[in-house]
């Protein structure tokens, strides 16, 4: 049997090819079909066409926004997705070649969703642009079904940044009364609660600065110079135009300390603490040289400030308070290293704001001005009445050339300077307190977006209420002055017929209880949030701790010796920076002392209340006893029994008439008649009557009518 030869393959009936485009590259597939259905279909290799290979370089240069938009067939992005999974329609013979570039709709989408020319995320135009961009994305998704992932990703990131800035930059949506609404009624006295609510809450929104922050950073040289300010001061003292008395020089050695004794400085400078402190701090930061401020001009301005602070002779809001807040701001900047985060203009604005923050303070609260309808309240429409006046009056001083310390400042620097001063001083309005705290908590959730103006405003506000966080001797003195100022306001309210403001009544205010509530709900939360903010801000600048706490030689050696680590050196462990919270220790100690004082005050109050109650009870008892005695007197001594016409006795009847004993003949005759009538009565009654007459010496009268009837009857 002859071997059977293999059966030859049937002739090819038809050969087709398909062309399609993926990611801007055109591919061709050759397909061969046999006559038999059982014969497998041979598919050619997937390869780019020559024209596509030649233009590959040009296709790679296309912008990212247009990549991936020219696909005319289903996606083939995954290697597991089979090309033959979907039917490919071959191009008909004689038909025009398929378009290889992006379609008109793809180009339109790329242009309208491009993120190249979008406005900055912190501008007002960004809000409108983000809203329109979301609507465009929705439109393309509805009409096309998809949007390229790269375009969608960039647009969503931009929109998210805009929304984040809106959420953290505006305090108008903050409910500022939550903290007080959560306070238990028994936690503090009702008067203290009313004072907290009336002083530290408000309904108006926080003023928002429309100026864009100037993006500038201090160099390492400036940081080192800021840390070496004390030594530089003494090097320049020989050429300084001001000579300090020895006592002032000694006190200025502790100017950087947290609990600096500003009262001692005010006494040593003959009541000129504000000008000395401000001048000294400006010299330490080299502000006079940087902004070309003349010493004479500066002292003229500081003297005018002191005159304004002394205008109303306030016990608390005076030039000593201004000097204290200025020194406190310097201590925070210097000891924590926050000064390294600031530009020269910002440092100048901080010192200036602290010095003028209560200029021409009247000694009353903003609420008093609103209730009494003062001229200042009318000028500023009941909004931050005194704070607006402090700023306006201080800048008005500098319209005089002899007082203008910003004369040589550039227009751009002056604009930034004035904007920051306004923001900071307005933030010292106590009614903005809770809004500030909540706003900073929100900003700390994304530390990279902490705004300098808001951070410095919080620091100034905290420094303004910082005396409970200082040494007890200073705190107690400040408290006495503050309460005296409150009581003076209460006296004025009483004269004007206004209701007493909280803590302004001399007779009922409990000082210790008020200070405990002030520390618990206002001061301590402010220092906690400020400390957290300082940790976030200063840590990237000084990862090894504040340079301000190190000596000049040590800092110079570190700066000069910095370089690549030596071979074999082990990497140091990460250092978590924390500012020295010296204020926490004072807050805790002062609160303990106030609680002890509150216990004593409460005991004294209860003792006084008991004594008053006992006195009241004794008075009522004495009054009741007097009434009882009068009732007893009305029974027998005042109303003896009365002898009727028939000789009977009617006890308890009122006597018609009383006749006083007399020696006149008529009275004697009348007395004998009475005795005669009495003699006809019963022996017992006669004896009782004579006894009563011997005791009292009074003759009880008998009516004439009764005597006449007795004579007629022959008795």
C-alpha positions as CSV (number, residue, x, y, z in Angstrom):
1,X,0.0,0.0,0.0
2,X,1.4,3.3,-1.1
3,X,2.2,5.7,1.5
4,X,-0.4,8.4,1.7
5,X,1.0,11.9,1.1
6,X,0.0,14.7,3.3
7,X,-2.8,16.6,2.0
8,X,-1.8,20.0,0.7
9,X,-3.2,23.1,2.3
10,X,-6.1,24.7,0.4
11,X,-5.3,27.9,-1.4
12,X,-5.8,31.1,0.4
13,X,-9.1,32.5,-0.3
14,X,-8.7,36.0,1.1
15,X,-6.0,38.1,2.8
16,X,-7.0,41.1,4.9
17,X,-5.2,43.7,6.9
18,X,-6.4,46.1,9.7
19,X,-4.9,49.4,10.8
20,X,-5.6,51.2,14.0
21,X,-4.0,53.8,16.3
22,X,-3.0,53.4,20.0
23,X,-1.4,56.3,21.9
24,X,-0.6,58.2,18.7
25,X,1.1,55.1,17.0
26,X,-0.6,53.4,14.0
27,X,-0.5,49.5,14.1
28,X,-1.2,47.1,11.2
29,X,-2.5,43.5,11.7
30,X,-2.4,41.0,8.8
31,X,-5.0,38.2,8.9
32,X,-5.1,35.1,6.7
33,X,-8.3,33.1,6.3
34,X,-8.6,29.5,4.9
35,X,-11.4,27.8,3.2
36,X,-12.0,25.3,5.9
37,X,-13.8,26.4,9.1
38,X,-11.7,24.0,11.1
39,X,-8.5,25.6,10.0
40,X,-7.0,28.0,12.4
41,X,-6.9,31.7,11.6
42,X,-3.3,33.0,11.4
43,X,-2.8,36.4,12.7
44,X,0.2,38.4,11.8
45,X,2.5,40.1,14.3
46,X,1.4,43.4,15.8
47,X,3.9,46.0,14.5
48,X,3.9,49.7,13.8
49,X,3.8,51.0,10.2
50,X,6.9,52.6,8.7
51,X,5.3,56.0,8.6
52,X,4.5,55.7,12.3
53,X,8.1,54.7,13.2
54,X,9.4,57.6,11.2
55,X,7.3,60.1,13.2
56,X,7.8,58.5,16.6
57,X,10.1,61.2,17.8
58,X,7.6,63.9,16.9
59,X,4.8,62.0,18.7
60,X,6.8,61.8,21.9
61,X,7.2,65.6,21.9
62,X,3.5,66.2,22.0
63,X,2.2,67.8,25.2
64,X,1.0,65.6,28.1
65,X,-2.4,67.1,27.8
66,X,-2.8,65.7,24.2
67,X,-1.3,62.3,24.9
68,X,-3.7,59.4,24.9
69,X,-6.5,61.5,23.2
70,X,-6.1,60.1,19.7
71,X,-7.3,56.6,20.2
72,X,-9.9,55.6,17.6
73,X,-10.4,52.0,18.8
74,X,-11.0,50.4,22.2
75,X,-8.2,50.7,24.8
76,X,-5.3,48.3,24.7
77,X,-3.5,49.6,27.7
78,X,-3.2,46.3,29.5
79,X,-0.8,43.6,28.4
80,X,-3.4,40.9,29.3
81,X,-6.0,42.4,27.0
82,X,-6.1,40.6,23.7
83,X,-6.0,42.6,20.5
84,X,-8.3,40.1,18.9
85,X,-10.8,40.4,21.7
86,X,-12.8,42.9,19.7
87,X,-13.6,42.9,16.0
88,X,-11.4,45.1,14.0
89,X,-13.0,46.6,10.9
90,X,-10.6,46.6,7.9
91,X,-10.1,49.7,5.9
92,X,-11.9,49.6,2.6
93,X,-9.9,49.7,-0.6
94,X,-9.7,53.2,-1.9
95,X,-10.8,54.8,1.3
96,X,-8.8,57.8,2.8
97,X,-6.2,56.8,5.4
98,X,-7.2,56.9,9.1
99,X,-6.4,60.1,11.0
100,X,-3.4,59.6,13.2
101,X,-3.4,62.9,15.2
102,X,-5.8,64.0,18.0
103,X,-9.3,64.8,17.1
104,X,-10.9,68.2,17.4
105,X,-12.8,67.2,20.5
106,X,-9.6,65.9,22.1
107,X,-7.8,69.2,21.5
108,X,-10.8,71.1,22.8
109,X,-10.8,69.1,26.0
110,X,-7.0,69.5,26.4
111,X,-7.2,73.2,26.0
112,X,-10.1,73.7,28.3
113,X,-8.8,71.5,31.1
114,X,-5.2,72.7,30.9
115,X,-3.8,73.7,34.3
116,X,-0.9,75.9,32.9
117,X,-2.6,79.3,33.1
118,X,-4.7,78.9,36.2
119,X,-4.5,81.7,38.8
120,X,-2.8,81.1,42.2
121,X,-4.8,78.9,44.6
122,X,-4.8,81.7,47.3
123,X,-6.4,84.3,45.0
124,X,-10.0,85.3,44.7
125,X,-10.0,84.3,41.0
126,X,-9.1,80.8,41.9
127,X,-12.5,80.2,43.6
128,X,-14.4,81.1,40.4
129,X,-12.0,79.2,38.2
130,X,-12.2,76.0,40.3
131,X,-16.0,76.2,40.1
132,X,-16.0,76.5,36.4
133,X,-13.4,73.7,36.0
134,X,-15.6,71.3,38.0
135,X,-18.5,72.0,35.6
136,X,-16.4,71.5,32.5
137,X,-15.2,68.1,33.8
138,X,-18.8,67.1,34.4
139,X,-19.7,68.2,30.9
140,X,-16.9,66.1,29.3
141,X,-17.8,63.1,31.4
142,X,-21.4,63.3,30.3
143,X,-20.7,63.8,26.6
144,X,-17.5,61.7,26.1
145,X,-17.8,59.2,28.9
146,X,-14.2,59.7,30.1
147,X,-11.5,62.3,30.7
148,X,-7.8,61.5,30.4
149,X,-6.4,60.6,33.8
150,X,-3.5,63.0,33.7
151,X,-5.8,66.0,33.0
152,X,-8.3,64.8,35.6
153,X,-5.7,64.3,38.3
154,X,-4.1,67.8,37.8
155,X,-7.5,69.6,37.9
156,X,-8.6,67.7,41.0
157,X,-5.4,68.6,42.8
158,X,-5.8,72.3,41.9
159,X,-9.5,72.3,43.1
160,X,-8.5,70.5,46.3
161,X,-5.8,73.1,47.1
162,X,-8.3,76.0,46.5
163,X,-10.9,74.4,48.8
164,X,-8.2,73.8,51.5
165,X,-7.2,77.4,51.5
166,X,-10.8,78.6,51.7
167,X,-11.5,76.2,54.6
168,X,-8.4,77.3,56.7
169,X,-8.2,81.0,55.8
170,X,-11.7,82.3,56.7
171,X,-13.0,82.5,60.3
172,X,-16.5,83.7,59.4
173,X,-17.9,80.2,59.6
174,X,-16.5,79.5,63.1
175,X,-18.9,79.2,66.0
176,X,-16.9,81.0,68.6
177,X,-19.2,80.3,71.6
178,X,-18.7,76.6,71.7
179,X,-16.1,76.7,74.5
180,X,-18.3,78.7,76.8
181,X,-21.4,76.6,75.9
182,X,-19.6,73.5,77.1
183,X,-18.7,75.0,80.5
184,X,-20.6,73.4,83.3
185,X,-22.7,75.9,85.3
186,X,-21.0,75.0,88.6
187,X,-17.5,75.3,87.1
188,X,-17.3,79.0,87.6
189,X,-19.5,81.6,89.3
190,X,-22.2,83.0,87.1
191,X,-20.7,86.5,87.3
192,X,-17.4,85.1,86.0
193,X,-19.2,83.2,83.2
194,X,-21.0,86.4,82.2
195,X,-17.7,88.3,82.1
196,X,-16.1,85.6,79.9
197,X,-19.0,85.6,77.5
198,X,-19.3,89.4,77.3
199,X,-15.6,90.0,76.9
200,X,-14.3,87.1,74.8
201,X,-17.1,86.5,72.4
202,X,-18.7,88.4,69.5
203,X,-20.8,87.8,66.4
204,X,-18.9,89.7,63.8
205,X,-16.3,88.1,61.6
206,X,-12.6,88.4,61.8
207,X,-11.1,91.0,59.5
208,X,-9.3,89.3,56.6
209,X,-6.3,90.9,55.0
210,X,-6.5,91.1,51.3
211,X,-2.8,91.5,50.9
212,X,-0.7,88.6,49.6
213,X,2.1,87.5,51.9
214,X,5.5,88.5,50.7
215,X,7.5,85.3,50.1
216,X,10.9,86.1,51.8
217,X,13.1,84.0,54.0
218,X,15.9,84.8,56.4
219,X,19.3,83.5,55.6
220,X,21.5,81.6,58.0
221,X,23.6,84.7,58.6
222,X,20.5,86.6,59.7
223,X,19.6,83.7,62.1
224,X,23.0,83.8,63.7
225,X,22.8,87.6,64.0
226,X,19.5,87.3,65.7
227,X,21.0,84.9,68.2
228,X,23.9,87.2,69.0
229,X,21.9,90.4,69.7
230,X,22.9,90.9,73.3
231,X,26.7,90.9,72.6
232,X,26.2,93.2,69.7
233,X,24.3,95.6,71.8
234,X,27.1,96.0,74.3
235,X,29.6,96.5,71.4
236,X,27.5,99.4,70.2
237,X,26.8,101.0,73.5
238,X,29.9,103.1,73.3
239,X,28.7,104.8,70.1
240,X,25.0,104.9,71.1
241,X,23.3,108.2,71.4
242,X,21.6,107.2,74.6
243,X,23.4,106.5,77.9
244,X,21.5,104.3,80.4
245,X,21.7,104.8,84.2
246,X,23.5,102.0,86.0
247,X,20.3,100.7,87.5
248,X,18.6,100.5,84.1
249,X,21.7,98.7,82.6
250,X,21.5,96.1,85.4
251,X,17.8,95.5,84.7
252,X,18.3,95.3,81.0
253,X,20.5,92.2,81.5
254,X,17.3,90.3,82.3
255,X,15.3,91.9,79.4
256,X,15.1,88.5,77.6
257,X,13.6,86.7,80.7
258,X,10.0,85.7,80.7
259,X,9.2,87.2,84.1
260,X,10.9,90.6,83.6
261,X,10.1,93.1,86.3
262,X,8.8,96.0,84.3
263,X,7.6,97.8,87.5
264,X,11.2,98.0,88.7
265,X,12.2,99.4,85.3
266,X,9.5,102.0,85.4
267,X,10.7,103.2,88.8
268,X,14.3,103.2,87.7
269,X,13.5,105.3,84.6
270,X,11.2,107.8,86.4
271,X,8.0,106.6,84.7
272,X,9.5,106.2,81.2
273,X,9.5,102.4,80.9
274,X,7.9,102.3,77.5
275,X,10.4,104.4,75.7
276,X,13.4,102.6,77.2
277,X,12.1,99.1,76.5
278,X,11.1,99.9,72.9
279,X,14.3,101.7,72.1
280,X,16.4,98.9,73.6
281,X,14.6,96.2,71.7
282,X,14.8,98.1,68.4
283,X,18.5,98.5,69.0
284,X,18.9,94.8,69.6
285,X,17.2,93.9,66.3
286,X,19.2,96.6,64.6
287,X,16.0,98.2,63.3
288,X,17.3,101.8,63.5
289,X,20.1,101.1,61.1
290,X,18.1,98.9,58.7
291,X,15.2,101.4,58.3
292,X,17.3,104.6,58.8
293,X,15.5,105.8,61.9
294,X,17.0,108.8,63.6
295,X,17.4,108.4,67.4
296,X,15.9,111.9,68.0
297,X,12.9,111.0,65.8
298,X,12.4,107.7,67.6
299,X,12.4,109.3,71.0
300,X,10.0,112.0,70.0
301,X,7.6,109.3,68.8
302,X,8.1,107.2,72.0
303,X,7.5,110.3,74.1
304,X,4.3,111.0,72.3
305,X,3.2,107.4,72.9
306,X,3.8,107.7,76.6
307,X,1.7,110.9,76.7
308,X,-1.1,109.1,75.0
309,X,-0.9,106.1,77.4
310,X,-1.1,108.5,80.3
311,X,-4.0,110.6,79.0
312,X,-6.7,108.9,81.1
313,X,-4.5,107.9,84.2
314,X,-5.6,104.3,84.0
315,X,-4.5,101.9,86.7
316,X,-3.9,99.1,84.3
317,X,-3.9,100.2,80.6
318,X,-1.1,102.6,80.9
319,X,2.5,102.9,79.6
320,X,3.7,100.2,82.0
321,X,1.3,97.8,80.4
322,X,2.6,98.8,76.9
323,X,6.2,98.3,78.0
324,X,5.3,94.9,79.5
325,X,3.6,93.6,76.4
326,X,6.5,94.8,74.2
327,X,9.0,93.1,76.4
328,X,6.9,89.9,76.4
329,X,6.8,89.8,72.6
330,X,10.5,90.2,72.5
331,X,11.0,87.4,75.0
332,X,8.8,85.0,72.9
333,X,10.5,85.9,69.6
334,X,14.0,85.7,71.1
335,X,13.8,82.7,73.5
336,X,11.8,80.4,71.1
337,X,13.7,81.3,68.0
338,X,10.6,82.6,66.2
339,X,12.6,85.7,65.1
340,X,14.4,83.5,62.6
341,X,11.0,82.9,60.8
342,X,10.5,86.7,60.2
343,X,11.8,89.3,57.9
344,X,13.1,92.6,59.1
345,X,9.9,94.4,58.2
346,X,7.9,91.8,60.1
347,X,10.1,92.2,63.2
348,X,9.7,95.9,63.0
349,X,5.9,95.5,62.7
350,X,5.8,93.1,65.7
351,X,7.7,95.6,68.0
352,X,5.7,98.5,66.8
353,X,2.4,96.8,67.2
354,X,3.2,95.7,70.8
355,X,4.2,99.3,71.7
356,X,1.1,101.0,70.3
357,X,-1.5,98.2,71.0
358,X,-3.3,100.2,73.8
359,X,-2.4,103.8,72.8
360,X,-4.9,106.3,74.3
361,X,-6.9,103.5,76.0
362,X,-9.8,105.1,78.0
363,X,-9.8,102.5,80.8
364,X,-13.2,101.0,79.8
365,X,-14.2,98.1,77.7
366,X,-15.6,98.2,74.2
367,X,-19.0,97.2,75.5
368,X,-19.0,100.2,77.8
369,X,-18.4,102.5,74.8
370,X,-21.2,100.9,72.9
371,X,-23.7,101.0,75.7
372,X,-22.9,104.6,76.7
373,X,-22.8,105.7,73.0
374,X,-19.5,107.5,73.2
375,X,-18.0,109.4,70.3
376,X,-15.4,106.7,69.7
377,X,-18.1,104.0,69.3
378,X,-20.0,106.2,66.8
379,X,-16.8,106.8,64.8
380,X,-16.0,103.1,64.5
381,X,-19.6,101.7,64.3
382,X,-19.3,99.6,67.5
383,X,-16.7,97.3,65.9
384,X,-13.4,96.9,67.7
385,X,-13.9,100.4,69.0
386,X,-10.7,101.0,71.0
387,X,-8.4,98.8,68.9
388,X,-9.3,100.8,65.8
389,X,-8.6,104.0,67.7
390,X,-5.2,102.7,68.9
391,X,-4.1,102.0,65.3
392,X,-5.5,105.2,63.8
393,X,-4.1,107.5,66.5
394,X,-0.7,106.0,66.4
395,X,-0.3,106.3,62.6
396,X,-1.7,109.8,62.8
397,X,1.2,110.7,65.1
398,X,3.6,109.8,62.3
399,X,2.1,112.4,60.0
400,X,4.3,114.8,61.8
401,X,7.8,114.7,60.3
402,X,9.4,115.0,63.7
403,X,7.6,111.8,64.8
404,X,7.7,109.8,61.5
405,X,9.9,106.8,62.2
406,X,8.9,105.1,58.9
407,X,9.9,108.1,56.7
408,X,12.7,106.2,55.0
409,X,10.8,103.0,54.5
410,X,10.1,101.9,50.9
411,X,6.5,102.0,49.6
412,X,6.4,98.2,49.4
413,X,7.8,97.7,52.8
414,X,5.5,100.3,54.3
415,X,2.5,98.6,52.7
416,X,3.4,95.3,54.2
417,X,4.3,96.9,57.5
418,X,1.0,98.8,57.9
419,X,-1.1,95.8,56.9
420,X,0.6,93.5,59.5
421,X,0.3,96.2,62.2
422,X,-3.5,96.6,61.5
423,X,-4.0,92.8,61.6
424,X,-2.1,92.3,64.8
425,X,-3.6,95.2,66.8
426,X,-7.2,94.4,65.7
427,X,-6.6,90.9,66.9
428,X,-6.1,92.1,70.5
429,X,-9.9,92.8,70.7
430,X,-10.9,90.2,73.3
431,X,-14.2,89.4,71.5
432,X,-12.1,87.8,68.7
433,X,-10.5,85.3,71.2
434,X,-12.4,82.1,70.4
435,X,-12.3,82.8,66.6
436,X,-8.5,83.1,66.8
437,X,-8.0,79.9,68.8
438,X,-10.2,77.8,66.5
439,X,-8.7,79.3,63.4
440,X,-5.2,78.4,64.6
441,X,-6.3,74.9,65.4
442,X,-7.5,74.5,61.9
443,X,-4.3,75.9,60.4
444,X,-2.2,73.5,62.5
445,X,-3.8,70.6,60.7
446,X,-1.7,71.6,57.7
447,X,1.4,73.4,59.1
448,X,2.7,74.3,55.7
449,X,-0.1,76.8,55.2
450,X,0.3,78.7,58.5
451,X,-0.2,82.4,57.8
452,X,2.3,84.7,59.3
453,X,-0.1,87.5,60.0
454,X,-2.5,85.1,61.9
455,X,0.4,83.5,63.8
456,X,1.8,86.8,64.9
457,X,-1.6,88.1,65.8
458,X,-2.1,85.1,68.1
459,X,1.3,85.8,69.7
460,X,0.4,89.4,70.4
461,X,-3.0,88.6,71.8
462,X,-1.4,86.0,74.1
463,X,1.2,88.4,75.3
464,X,-1.5,91.0,76.0
465,X,-3.2,88.5,78.5
466,X,0.1,87.0,79.7
467,X,0.4,88.3,83.3
468,X,-1.4,85.2,84.8
469,X,1.5,83.1,83.2
470,X,4.2,85.0,85.0
471,X,5.7,85.1,88.5
472,X,3.1,85.4,91.2
473,X,4.4,88.7,92.5
474,X,3.9,90.3,89.1
475,X,0.6,88.6,88.4
476,X,-0.9,89.6,91.8
477,X,0.2,93.2,91.2
478,X,-1.3,93.3,87.7
479,X,-4.5,91.7,89.0
480,X,-5.0,94.4,91.6
481,X,-4.5,97.2,89.0
482,X,-6.9,95.5,86.6
483,X,-9.7,95.0,89.2
484,X,-9.3,98.6,90.3
485,X,-9.9,99.7,86.6
486,X,-12.9,97.4,86.4
487,X,-14.3,98.9,89.6
488,X,-13.9,102.5,88.3
489,X,-15.9,101.5,85.3
490,X,-18.6,100.1,87.6
491,X,-18.7,103.4,89.4
492,X,-19.2,105.2,86.1
493,X,-21.9,102.8,85.1
494,X,-23.7,103.4,88.4
495,X,-23.6,107.2,87.8
496,X,-24.9,106.8,84.3
497,X,-27.7,104.5,85.4
498,X,-26.3,101.6,83.4
499,X,-26.3,98.0,84.7
500,X,-23.0,96.8,86.2
501,X,-20.7,95.0,83.7
502,X,-19.4,91.7,85.0
503,X,-16.7,92.0,87.6
504,X,-17.2,95.8,87.9
505,X,-19.2,95.9,91.1
506,X,-16.9,96.6,94.1
507,X,-19.3,95.0,96.6
508,X,-20.0,91.6,95.0
509,X,-16.9,90.7,92.8
510,X,-14.9,87.7,93.9
511,X,-11.4,88.3,92.6
512,X,-10.0,84.9,93.1
513,X,-12.9,83.1,91.4
514,X,-12.6,85.4,88.5
515,X,-8.9,84.8,88.0
516,X,-9.4,81.0,88.1
517,X,-12.1,81.2,85.4
518,X,-9.8,83.6,83.4
519,X,-6.9,81.2,83.5
520,X,-8.9,78.0,82.8
521,X,-11.0,79.2,79.9
522,X,-8.9,82.0,78.3
523,X,-5.2,82.2,79.2
524,X,-4.3,78.5,79.4
525,X,-5.9,77.5,76.0
526,X,-4.3,80.5,74.4
527,X,-0.8,79.5,75.5
528,X,-1.4,75.9,74.6
529,X,-2.4,76.7,71.0
530,X,0.5,79.2,70.7
531,X,3.0,76.7,72.0
532,X,1.8,74.1,69.4
533,X,2.1,76.7,66.7
534,X,5.6,77.6,67.7
535,X,6.6,74.0,67.7
536,X,5.4,73.6,64.1
537,X,6.9,76.9,62.9
538,X,10.3,76.9,64.6
539,X,11.1,73.2,64.3
540,X,12.1,73.3,60.6
541,X,14.2,76.4,61.2
542,X,16.1,75.1,64.3
543,X,16.0,71.3,64.3
544,X,18.5,71.2,67.1
545,X,16.7,73.7,69.3
546,X,16.6,77.5,69.5
547,X,19.8,79.2,68.4
548,X,18.8,82.0,70.8
549,X,19.7,79.8,73.8
550,X,23.2,79.2,72.6
551,X,26.3,81.3,72.9
552,X,27.8,83.3,70.0
553,X,31.0,81.3,69.9
554,X,29.1,78.0,69.9
555,X,26.9,79.1,67.0
556,X,29.8,80.4,64.9
557,X,31.7,77.2,65.4
558,X,28.7,75.2,64.3
559,X,28.1,77.3,61.2
560,X,31.7,77.3,60.1
561,X,32.2,73.6,60.9
562,X,29.2,72.4,59.0
563,X,30.0,70.1,56.2
564,X,29.7,66.5,55.0
565,X,29.9,63.9,57.8
566,X,33.2,62.2,58.4
567,X,33.6,58.6,57.4
568,X,32.4,56.3,60.1
569,X,30.1,58.9,61.7
570,X,26.8,57.5,62.7
571,X,23.7,59.4,61.8
572,X,22.2,61.1,64.7
573,X,18.7,60.2,66.0
574,X,15.9,62.5,64.9
575,X,15.3,65.4,67.2
576,X,11.8,66.5,68.1
577,X,11.9,70.2,68.7
578,X,9.8,71.7,71.5
579,X,9.8,75.2,72.8
580,X,10.5,75.8,76.4
581,X,7.0,76.3,77.9
582,X,8.1,78.3,80.9
583,X,4.6,79.8,81.2
584,X,3.0,76.5,82.0
585,X,4.8,76.3,85.4
586,X,3.6,79.8,86.4
587,X,0.1,79.1,85.2
588,X,-0.1,76.0,87.4
589,X,1.4,77.6,90.4
590,X,-0.7,80.8,90.2
591,X,-3.9,78.8,89.8
592,X,-3.1,76.8,92.9
593,X,-2.7,80.1,94.9
594,X,-5.9,81.5,93.6
595,X,-7.8,78.4,94.6
596,X,-6.4,78.7,98.1
597,X,-7.5,82.4,98.1
598,X,-10.9,81.4,96.7
599,X,-11.4,78.9,99.6
600,X,-10.6,81.6,102.1
601,X,-12.8,84.1,100.4
602,X,-15.6,81.6,100.3
603,X,-15.3,80.9,104.0
604,X,-15.3,84.6,104.8
605,X,-18.3,85.1,102.6
606,X,-20.2,82.3,104.3
607,X,-19.2,83.7,107.7
608,X,-20.5,87.1,106.8
609,X,-23.7,85.7,105.4
610,X,-24.2,83.7,108.7
611,X,-23.5,86.8,110.7
612,X,-25.9,88.9,108.6
613,X,-28.5,86.2,108.9
614,X,-28.1,86.0,112.7
615,X,-28.4,89.7,113.0
616,X,-31.5,89.6,110.9
617,X,-33.0,86.9,113.0
618,X,-32.1,88.7,116.2
619,X,-33.7,91.9,114.8
620,X,-36.9,90.0,113.9
621,X,-37.0,88.3,117.3
622,X,-36.5,91.6,119.1
623,X,-39.3,93.1,117.0
624,X,-41.6,90.2,117.8
625,X,-40.8,90.5,121.5
626,X,-41.6,94.2,121.4
627,X,-45.0,93.4,119.8
628,X,-45.7,90.8,122.5
629,X,-44.8,93.2,125.3
630,X,-47.2,95.8,123.9
631,X,-49.9,93.2,123.7
632,X,-49.4,92.3,127.3
633,X,-49.5,95.9,128.3
634,X,-52.9,96.4,126.7
635,X,-54.5,93.7,128.8
636,X,-54.3,94.9,132.5
637,X,-52.0,97.9,133.1
638,X,-53.3,100.0,130.2
639,X,-56.9,98.7,130.4
640,X,-57.9,98.0,134.0
641,X,-61.4,96.7,134.8
642,X,-64.2,99.2,134.5
643,X,-66.9,99.8,137.2
644,X,-70.4,99.9,135.7
645,X,-73.4,101.9,136.9
646,X,-74.9,99.0,138.8
647,X,-71.7,98.4,140.7
648,X,-70.5,95.4,138.7
649,X,-67.0,95.0,137.2
650,X,-66.5,94.5,133.5
651,X,-62.9,93.3,132.9
652,X,-61.1,94.1,129.7
653,X,-63.4,97.1,128.8
654,X,-61.6,100.2,127.6
655,X,-61.7,103.2,129.9
656,X,-63.6,106.1,128.5
657,X,-61.4,108.7,129.9
658,X,-58.3,109.2,131.9
659,X,-57.9,111.8,134.5
660,X,-54.4,112.7,135.7
661,X,-54.0,113.5,139.4
662,X,-54.0,117.1,140.3
663,X,-54.1,119.3,143.4
664,X,-56.7,121.7,142.1
665,X,-59.9,122.1,144.3
666,X,-62.1,120.8,141.4
667,X,-60.0,117.7,141.1
668,X,-60.0,117.1,144.8
669,X,-63.8,117.3,144.9
670,X,-64.0,115.0,141.9
671,X,-61.5,112.6,143.6
672,X,-63.6,112.6,146.8
673,X,-66.7,111.8,144.8
674,X,-64.8,108.9,143.1
675,X,-63.7,107.6,146.5
676,X,-67.2,107.8,147.8
677,X,-68.4,105.9,144.8
678,X,-65.7,103.4,145.3
679,X,-66.6,103.0,148.9
680,X,-70.0,101.7,148.0
681,X,-68.4,99.0,145.9
682,X,-67.4,95.6,147.1
683,X,-64.6,95.4,149.7
684,X,-62.4,93.3,147.5
685,X,-62.6,95.8,144.7
686,X,-62.0,98.7,147.0
687,X,-58.9,97.0,148.4
688,X,-57.6,96.1,144.9
689,X,-58.2,99.7,143.7
690,X,-56.4,101.2,146.6
691,X,-53.5,98.9,146.0
692,X,-53.3,99.9,142.3
693,X,-53.5,103.5,143.3
694,X,-50.6,103.1,145.7
695,X,-48.5,101.5,143.0
696,X,-49.2,103.7,140.1
697,X,-50.3,107.0,141.7
698,X,-53.0,107.3,139.1
699,X,-56.7,107.8,139.8
700,X,-58.9,105.8,137.3
701,X,-61.6,107.9,135.9
702,X,-65.3,107.1,136.0
703,X,-67.7,108.7,133.7
704,X,-69.9,111.5,135.0
705,X,-73.0,109.8,133.7
706,X,-72.2,106.7,135.7
707,X,-71.7,108.8,139.0
708,X,-75.0,110.7,138.4
709,X,-77.0,107.5,138.0
710,X,-75.5,106.1,141.2
711,X,-76.5,109.2,143.2
712,X,-80.0,109.1,141.8
713,X,-80.4,105.5,142.8
714,X,-79.3,106.3,146.3
715,X,-76.4,104.0,146.3
